[in-house]
Amino acid sequence: MWWTSSDGKLELKMTLAQAQSASHPGPCDMDVAALVRARNISWQLSGMSPDLVRAELREWGAWDEDELADHDANLTRLVWLAACDIAERK
């Protein structure tokens, strides 16, 4: 399944099972971290511009500029948001 950022500049593809694994009640940190390391996700993340990822997350208004300075954390946030969106749309 595909997730696309609000501006259409970022896309992630993952299975519904992967999305659901990182989108559930309770803490999802470990599940999202595992998803970020999955081969089919990690290669997609490796080509993402830090500026584009930061701009997408900035629109959510949930993180301040200091938090958005960490690209690895931003990629994790992006995967979590994408997983939640895909799981909700199923």
N, C-alpha and C positions, 0 to 999 in steps of 0.2 A: 504494500500500500504506500501511497505517496503523501508526503506532507510538503506544503509550499509555504514559505514565509509570506507575510502580508504584502510585501512589495514584489513578490515573485522572483527574487534574486537568489534565494536559498531553497534547496530541495533536499529532502531525505526520503529514502525508500527503506521500509522495514516490513516485516510480516506483521499480521495482526497479533499473532502470539507474542512477538517481541514487544510490540506496543503495549499489550496488556500486562506483560511481565514488569514493566516500569511505570504502570499507571494503576494504582490500587490504593485502597485505604491504608493509612499508616505510613511509616517511613519507607521511602522508595530509593534512598541513596545507594544502597548496595546493589540493587537491581539495575538502576540507571548506570552505575559504574560498570557493571558487567556488560550492559548493552553497548556502552561507549567502546569497550574493548572488542566487541564482536567484529569479525573480519568484514562483514558486509556493511557495517556502520563506520568502522574506523577509517576505511579508505575514503568514504564520502567526506568525513570530517577533515581529513588531511588536506583537502583542497579548498577549504572554506577560508575566505578572507576574514582576518580578525575584525576589520572595520565593519564588514557587512553583518557579521554575527553580533557585534556590539550594538550596531544600529537597530537590529531586530529586537534584541533584548531591551534596549532602552525604551522602545515603544510600550513595553509591558509596564514600565514604571515601578518595577519591584526591586530593582537593584540600583545602588548609587554608583557614581563614577569610579570610586575606588574599587568596588566589587567588580565592575565591568572591565577593569584593567587586566584581569586574569583570563587569558584566552582559553586555557584548559577548563577552567570553571565555567566559562561561557559556553563552551561546547557541550559540557555536561548539562547545563541548564537548557540548551537548545534541544538536546535529545529528549530530555524529560518533557518539555513543552510539546514537542512533536509527537511523542508517544501518547501523551494525554489526549491530544487532539485526534489522533488516529483512533484510539480506543473509544472515544466518545462518539465518533462518526460511524462506527461499525454497523 
